[in-house]
Amino acid sequence: MRTKRALISVFDKKGIVDFAKSLQGMGWEIISTGGTSKKLNEEGVPVKDISALTRFPECFDGRVKTLHPHVEGGILAIRDNESHRHQMKELGIEPIDIVVCNLYPFKETLLKPGVSHEEIIENIDIGGPTMIRAAAKNYPFVTVITDPEDYAEVIAELQERGDTSIETKERLAAKVFIHTSHYDALIAGYFSRRVHITAPKTLTLTYEKKQELRYGENPHQAATFYASVQETEGTLTGAIQLQGKELSYNNIGDTDGALEALKEFEEPTVVAAKHANPCGVGSADTLVEAFQKAHDADPVSIYGGIVVANREINKACAERMASVFLEVVAAPSFSEEALQIFAKKKNLRVLQVEQISRAHSSPKVRSVLGGVLIQEPDLHLMAEEPRVVTNRPPTESEWEDLLFAWKVVKHAKSNGIALAKEKCTTGVGPGQVSRIWALENAIRQGGDRVRGSVMASDAFFPFADCVEAAHGAGITAIIQPGGSIRDQESIEAANKYGIAMIFTGMRHFKH
């Protein structure tokens, strides 16, 4: 009976010595390369150097080691194919039964601060992916391992039955193709960004599992949270959870929506959100004042909601927040006193999200049946300088509130309306199929606080009915994109009631 052979070439050497010693103890011959060969020899594991197998030296600073017929042929030959067996004998190629290989650390290199293009290129593995893909293709005859976590299972099967089961071989082969597709997608992404390819003919997206969620939007739906490898700063994937229950699918979606809205504001601001819509937004000189505004804007909807802030949460602010039932509180930092206060609410999820800014936004990916939609993030506010289209221009305070409301409505689901006064929302009407319904809902929600407010609409008015309703509610100024063939009707109605109206030239649909 021939001696079984394993080819071991790993960058991550965790657990490899014990694995190799176990193989040696079962009579296996071990072939190895470079640093792995040196490590195993130092630990008393005899190995056959790859050059002895190929009868050709490693060359070009190690760029070529295993790309040779005696390696690839030993992996790819089909053992029960008579023609293959004949060719192996004729060419002097011996079979390789196990391939253990993990790749150059391309991801880790890519993420290094200040890394050079040359260093990134040198960490693109060539021989490794070739070997493990070959082994995975020929999985009925070759066991391939890329993950140190699989060493123990393979050794246990070898000790019990002399070989790994076909089920194990196939599962390990699947892990290879998952691993190499992720590896290649990172490389493709790097080059695409470097040469500004934004919409390639084929698209491969790659993410890493962050956590399995208890369930999705509803308890009967399974869900998993995946994270981008890069660009996690200022995002939920880069957040540090300081306390509280595990984040749910809905927590993640709602908090992400709240953070996107918060990124519009530079002054101390708090965004309260429900179902990924802003329900109360407030800006002020201090964060505690901003939270009070956001709370009072809609004290009903904030219950069980998400609160995000763009300044450190101190003791006074935490005390006020802790008096309300919240699911999530997120901020760049928290004082020790604030954390002590939140610690009394064991289920409250407290997230530290540093560098909350519009600079940290990524393309939006949305699944549809049979495909995905991808678009740039909506980073702009207006297409032009806002244009006064009515006889009366806004007052200085109305200008401030119009810009504030415009930032809010941009992040409300369409059709969306946001009402605001003194840098605080007085009503938000998101996600309606009719724009007048969105306005009516915002007015109804705001009640008496609406009088004296300004209004923002995420898209133009198809009719003058929204201006009529605004006048009836005591709204004094309006900001909207303009662009309707009936714009003049809305302008005339605004002039009739002395309402100031601004056109931005840019709409902000959000579906």
C-alpha positions in Angstrom: 0.0 0.0 0.0 1.5 3.4 -1.0 2.4 6.1 1.4 -0.2 8.9 1.7 1.1 12.4 1.0 0.0 15.8 2.3 1.2 19.1 0.8 1.3 21.9 3.4 1.9 25.5 2.6 0.3 28.0 4.9 0.7 31.7 5.7 -1.4 31.4 8.9 0.5 28.7 10.9 -1.9 28.4 13.8 -2.3 24.8 14.7 -0.2 23.5 11.7 2.5 21.9 13.8 0.1 19.7 15.8 -1.7 18.8 12.6 1.5 17.8 10.8 2.7 15.8 13.8 -0.7 13.9 13.8 -0.2 13.1 10.1 3.3 12.0 10.7 2.2 9.7 13.5 -0.1 8.0 11.0 2.7 7.5 8.5 2.0 10.3 6.1 4.7 11.9 4.1 4.6 15.7 4.3 5.7 18.0 1.5 6.1 21.7 2.3 7.3 25.0 1.0 9.3 28.0 2.2 8.4 29.4 5.6 6.1 26.4 6.4 8.9 23.9 5.7 11.2 25.8 8.0 8.6 26.0 10.8 7.9 22.3 10.6 11.6 21.3 10.6 12.2 23.6 13.6 9.4 21.7 15.5 10.9 18.3 14.6 8.5 17.4 11.8 10.5 16.0 8.9 9.3 17.3 5.5 10.1 16.9 1.9 10.9 20.3 0.4 8.8 21.2 -2.6 11.9 21.6 -4.8 12.7 18.0 -4.2 9.3 17.1 -5.6 9.4 19.4 -8.6 13.2 19.1 -9.2 13.1 22.8 -9.8 14.1 25.6 -7.4 11.7 28.2 -6.0 12.3 31.3 -8.0 11.5 35.0 -8.4 11.5 35.7 -4.7 9.1 32.9 -4.1 6.6 33.9 -6.7 6.9 30.5 -8.3 7.0 27.4 -6.0 4.1 25.1 -6.6 3.1 25.9 -10.2 4.5 22.7 -11.6 3.0 19.5 -13.2 4.4 17.3 -10.3 2.3 19.4 -7.9 -0.8 20.1 -10.0 -0.8 16.7 -11.6 -0.5 15.0 -8.3 -3.6 16.9 -7.1 -5.7 16.8 -10.2 -5.2 13.3 -11.5 -8.4 11.2 -11.3 -7.4 8.2 -9.4 -9.8 5.7 -10.9 -9.2 6.8 -14.5 -7.0 4.2 -16.2 -5.6 6.8 -18.6 -4.7 9.2 -15.8 -3.0 6.4 -13.8 -1.0 5.5 -16.9 0.1 9.1 -17.5 1.1 9.5 -13.8 3.3 6.5 -14.0 4.8 7.6 -17.4 5.5 11.1 -16.1 6.7 10.1 -12.6 3.9 12.0 -10.9 2.8 10.7 -7.5 -0.6 11.5 -6.0 -1.2 14.2 -3.3 -4.0 13.2 -1.0 -4.3 16.3 1.3 -3.6 19.9 0.4 -3.4 22.3 3.4 -3.1 25.9 2.3 -4.2 29.3 3.4 -3.4 32.4 1.3 -1.3 35.5 1.5 -3.1 38.1 3.7 -4.4 40.3 1.0 -7.3 41.7 3.1 -5.0 42.5 6.1 -2.5 44.2 3.7 -5.3 46.2 2.1 -6.5 47.5 5.4 -3.0 48.6 6.6 -2.8 52.4 7.0 -0.6 53.9 4.4 0.0 50.7 2.5 1.7 51.0 -0.9 0.3 49.7 -4.2 3.5 47.6 -4.5 2.9 45.9 -1.2 -0.7 45.2 -2.0 0.3 43.6 -5.3 2.9 41.3 -3.6 0.2 40.0 -1.3 -1.9 38.7 -4.2 -1.5 34.9 -3.9 -1.2 32.9 -7.2 0.1 29.4 -6.4 -2.1 29.0 -3.3 -5.5 29.6 -5.0 -4.4 27.4 -7.9 -3.6 24.5 -5.5 -6.7 24.7 -3.4 -9.0 25.2 -6.4 -7.4 22.1 -8.1 -7.8 20.1 -4.9 -11.4 21.2 -4.5 -12.2 20.3 -8.1 -10.8 16.8 -7.5 -12.5 16.5 -4.1 -13.5 12.9 -4.4 -9.8 12.0 -4.1 -8.2 15.0 -2.4 -9.0 16.5 1.0 -8.4 20.3 1.0 -8.1 22.4 4.1 -8.0 26.2 4.1 -9.3 26.8 7.6 -7.4 25.8 10.8 -10.7 25.1 12.5 -11.1 22.0 10.3 -7.8 20.4 11.3 -9.3 18.5 14.3 -12.2 17.0 12.3 -9.9 15.8 9.5 -7.5 14.2 11.9 -10.3 12.5 13.8 -11.7 11.0 10.6 -8.3 9.9 9.4 -7.7 8.1 12.7 -11.1 6.5 12.7 -11.4 5.4 9.1 -8.1 6.1 7.4 -9.6 8.7 5.1 -12.1 11.6 5.2 -15.7 10.9 4.2 -16.9 12.1 0.8 -19.3 14.4 2.7 -16.4 16.1 4.5 -14.4 16.3 1.3 -17.2 18.0 -0.5 -17.9 20.4 2.4 -14.3 21.4 2.5 -14.3 21.9 -1.3 -17.2 24.3 -1.0 -15.3 26.3 1.6 -12.4 26.6 -0.9 -14.6 28.2 -3.6 -16.3 30.5 -1.0 -12.8 31.5 0.2 -11.3 32.1 -3.3 -14.3 34.0 -4.6 -14.1 36.3 -1.6 -10.3 36.7 -2.1 -10.7 37.5 -5.8 -13.6 39.9 -5.2 -11.4 41.9 -2.8 -8.7 42.1 -5.4 -11.2 43.0 -8.2 -12.7 45.7 -5.9 -9.2 47.1 -5.2 -8.3 47.4 -8.9 -11.8 48.7 -9.9 -11.5 51.5 -7.4 -8.0 52.2 -8.5 -9.0 52.7 -12.2 -12.5 54.1 -11.5 -14.6 51.2 -12.8 -17.9 51.9 -11.2 -20.3 49.7 -13.2 -18.5 46.6 -14.5 -20.3 44.2 -16.9 -20.3 41.5 -14.1 -20.5 42.2 -10.4 -19.3 40.2 -7.5 -20.0 41.6 -4.0 -18.2 40.2 -1.0 -19.0 40.6 2.7 -18.0 38.8 5.9 -20.4 37.4 8.4 -20.7 39.7 11.4 -23.4 37.8 13.2 -26.3 35.4 12.8 -29.5 37.2 13.9 -32.2 35.7 16.0 -34.6 36.4 13.2 -35.4 38.8 10.4 -38.2 41.4 10.2 -40.5 38.8 11.6 -39.8 35.8 13.9 -40.5 33.3 11.1 -37.7 34.8 8.9 -34.1 33.7 9.2 -31.5 36.6 8.9 -27.8 37.2 9.0 -25.8 40.4 9.3 -22.8 40.7 6.9 -20.2 43.5 7.0 -18.1 45.1 4.3 -14.4 44.4 4.6 -13.6 48.1 4.1 -15.2 51.4 4.8 -16.7 50.5 8.2 -15.8 53.7 9.9 -18.9 55.7 10.9 -21.1 52.7 10.2 -23.0 50.0 12.2 -20.5 47.3 11.0 -17.8 49.3 12.7 -19.8 50.1 15.8 -18.8 48.9 19.3 -21.7 47.6 21.3 -21.1 48.6 24.9 -24.1 47.0 26.4 -27.5 45.5 25.9 -29.2 42.7 24.0 -28.0 41.4 20.7 -29.0 43.7 17.9 -32.0 42.5 15.9 -32.6 42.8 12.1 -35.0 45.7 12.7 -32.6 47.4 15.1 -29.9 47.4 12.5 -32.1 48.7 9.7 -33.7 51.4 11.9 -30.4 52.6 13.4 -28.8 52.7 9.9 -31.6 55.0 8.7 -31.2 57.2 11.8 -27.4 57.5 11.3 -27.9 58.4 7.6 -30.2 61.3 8.7 -27.8 62.4 11.5 -25.0 62.7 9.0 -26.7 65.8 7.5 -26.1 67.9 10.6 -23.0 69.5 12.0 -24.5 71.3 15.1 -25.4 69.2 18.2 -28.3 67.1 16.9 -30.4 64.1 18.0 -32.4 61.9 15.6 -35.2 59.7 16.9 -36.3 57.1 14.4 -39.0 54.4 14.1 -39.0 51.9 11.2 -36.1 53.7 9.6 -38.0 57.0 9.4 -37.1 60.1 11.5 -39.9 60.7 13.9 -38.3 63.5 15.9 -35.2 65.5 15.1 -33.8 68.4 17.1 -30.7 70.6 16.9 -29.6 72.9 19.7 -26.6 74.4 21.5 -26.3 71.4 23.7 -27.1 67.7 23.2 -29.5 67.5 26.1 -31.6 70.3 24.6 -31.4 68.6 21.2 -32.7 65.4 22.7 -35.5 67.2 24.5 -36.6 68.7 21.2 -36.4 65.4 19.4 -38.5 63.8 22.2 -41.1 66.5 22.3 -41.5 66.5 18.5 -43.2 63.1 18.8 -43.3 61.7 22.4 -45.5 58.8 21.2 -43.4 57.4 18.3 -40.1 57.7 20.1 -41.3 55.0 22.6 -39.5 51.8 21.7 -37.5 53.7 19.0 -33.9 54.4 18.1 -32.0 57.5 19.2 -28.7 58.6 17.6 -26.6 61.6 18.5 -23.6 63.3 17.0 -21.9 64.4 20.2 -20.8 62.6 23.4 -23.7 61.7 25.6 -23.1 63.0 29.1 -24.8 62.4 32.4 -27.5 65.0 31.9 -28.4 63.7 28.5 -28.3 60.0 29.6 -30.6 60.7 32.5 -33.2 62.2 30.2 -32.8 59.4 27.6 -33.1 56.8 30.4 -36.5 58.1 31.3 -37.8 56.9 28.0 -38.1 53.3 26.7 -35.6 53.0 23.9 -34.3 50.1 21.9 -31.0 51.6 20.8 -28.8 54.6 21.7 -25.9 55.4 19.4 -23.3 58.2 19.7 -19.6 58.8 19.0 -18.8 58.5 22.7 -20.3 58.3 26.2 -19.1 59.7 29.5 -18.5 57.2 32.3 -21.5 58.7 34.2 -23.7 58.2 31.2 -22.7 54.5 30.9 -23.4 54.0 34.5 -26.9 55.3 34.0 -27.5 53.2 30.9 -26.2 50.1 32.7 -29.3 50.1 34.9 -31.3 49.4 31.7 -29.9 46.0 30.9 -31.7 45.5 27.6 -30.9 48.9 26.2 -28.4 48.5 23.3 -25.7 51.2 23.6 -23.5 51.6 20.5 -20.4 53.7 20.0 -20.2 54.8 16.4 -17.2 57.0 15.8 -16.7 59.5 12.9 -20.4 59.9 12.1 -20.2 62.0 8.9 -21.4 62.1 5.3 -17.9 61.1 4.2 -18.6 57.6 5.4 -21.4 56.5 3.0 -21.3 53.6 0.7 -23.3 52.6 -2.5 -26.8 51.5 -1.8 -27.5 47.8 -2.7 -31.1 46.6 -2.9 -32.2 43.1 -3.8 -35.0 42.5 -6.3 -36.4 39.3 -7.6 -33.6 37.9 -9.8 -31.1 40.7 -9.2 -29.9 43.7 -7.3 -30.1 47.5 -7.8 -27.1 49.5 -7.0 -26.9 53.3 -6.8 -24.6 56.0 -5.5 -25.4 57.3 -2.0 -27.5 60.4 -1.9 -24.9 62.8 -0.6 -26.2 66.1 -2.1 -28.8 68.5 -0.8 -29.6 70.8 -3.7 -28.8 71.0 -7.3 -28.3 74.7 -7.2 -28.5 77.7 -4.9 -32.1 77.6 -3.5 -34.3 79.9 -5.6 -37.1 82.0 -4.1 -40.0 81.7 -6.5 -42.6 83.7 -4.6 -43.1 87.4 -4.0 -42.1 87.0 -0.3 -38.7 85.6 0.5 -38.2 83.6 3.7 -37.2 85.4 6.9 -33.8 84.6 8.4 -35.3 82.2 10.9 -37.5 80.6 8.2 -34.4 80.0 6.1 -32.8 78.1 8.9 -35.8 76.0 9.5 -36.3 75.3 5.8 -32.8 74.0 5.5 -33.3 71.9 8.7 -36.6 70.5 7.4 -35.0 69.8 4.0 -32.3 67.6 5.6 -35.0 65.7 7.5 -37.3 65.0 4.7 -34.5 63.7 2.6 -34.4 60.7 4.9 -38.1 60.1 5.3 -39.6 57.4 3.1 -41.4 58.8 0.0 -43.8 60.4 -0.4 -42.4 62.4 2.5 -43.2 65.7 4.2 -41.3 67.2 7.1 -42.5 70.2 9.2 -40.2 72.1 11.4 -39.9 75.2 13.7 -36.9 76.4 15.7 -34.7 73.6 14.4 -37.1 70.9 15.6 -39.5 68.8 13.7 -43.2 69.5 14.4 -44.5 66.8 12.2 -43.2 64.1 9.8 -45.4 62.4 7.2 -43.4 59.5 5.6 -44.2 56.8 3.1 -47.6 57.7 1.6 -48.8 57.0 -1.9 -50.2 60.5 -2.1 -48.3 63.7 -1.3 -51.3 65.4 0.2 -51.9 62.4 2.5 -48.3 62.7 3.7 -48.9 66.4 4.5 -52.2 65.7 6.2 -50.5 63.0 8.3 -47.7 65.4 9.3 -50.2 68.1 10.2 -52.4 65.7 12.2 -49.4 64.4 14.1 -48.0 67.9 14.9 -51.4 69.3 16.1 -51.2 72.8 17.5 -47.4 72.9 17.2 -47.6 73.1 13.4 -48.7 76.7 13.3 -45.8 78.9 12.4 -43.8 75.9 11.0 -42.1 75.6 7.7 -42.6 72.6 5.3 -40.3 70.5 3.2 -41.4 68.1 0.5 -39.1 65.5 -0.9 -40.5 66.0 -4.5 -42.5 68.6 -6.3 -46.2 69.3 -5.8 -48.3 67.9 -8.7 -51.2 70.3 -7.7 -51.7 73.3 -5.5 -53.6 71.3 -2.9 -50.5 70.9 -0.6 -50.1 74.7 -0.5 -53.8 75.1 0.3 -53.5 72.6 3.2 -50.3 74.3 4.4 -52.1 77.6 4.6 -54.9 76.0 6.6 -52.4 74.7 9.1 -50.6 77.9 9.6 -47.4 76.9 7.7 -45.4 80.0 6.7 -42.8 78.8 4.2 -42.2 75.8 1.9 -39.1 74.2 0.4 -39.5 71.7 -2.5 -37.6 70.7 -5.6 -39.9 72.3 -8.2 -40.1 70.9 -11.7 -43.8 70.1 -12.0 -45.7 71.3 -15.1 -48.1 72.8 -12.6 -45.5 74.7 -10.6 -47.1 78.0 -11.4 -50.3 77.0 -9.7 -48.5 76.2 -6.4 -46.5 79.5 -6.7 -49.7 81.5 -7.3 -51.4 79.8 -4.3 -48.3 80.6 -2.1 -48.4 84.2 -3.2 -52.1 84.4 -2.5 -51.5 83.4 1.2 -48.2 85.1 1.7 -46.3 81.9 2.0 -42.6 82.0 1.0 -41.6 79.2 -1.3 -38.1 77.9 -2.3 -37.1 75.6 -5.2 -34.0 73.4 -4.7 -33.8 71.8 -8.2 -33.2 68.4 -6.6 -35.6 65.8 -5.3 -34.9 63.2 -2.7 -37.1 60.1 -3.2 -36.4 57.3 -0.8 -38.1 53.9 -1.3 
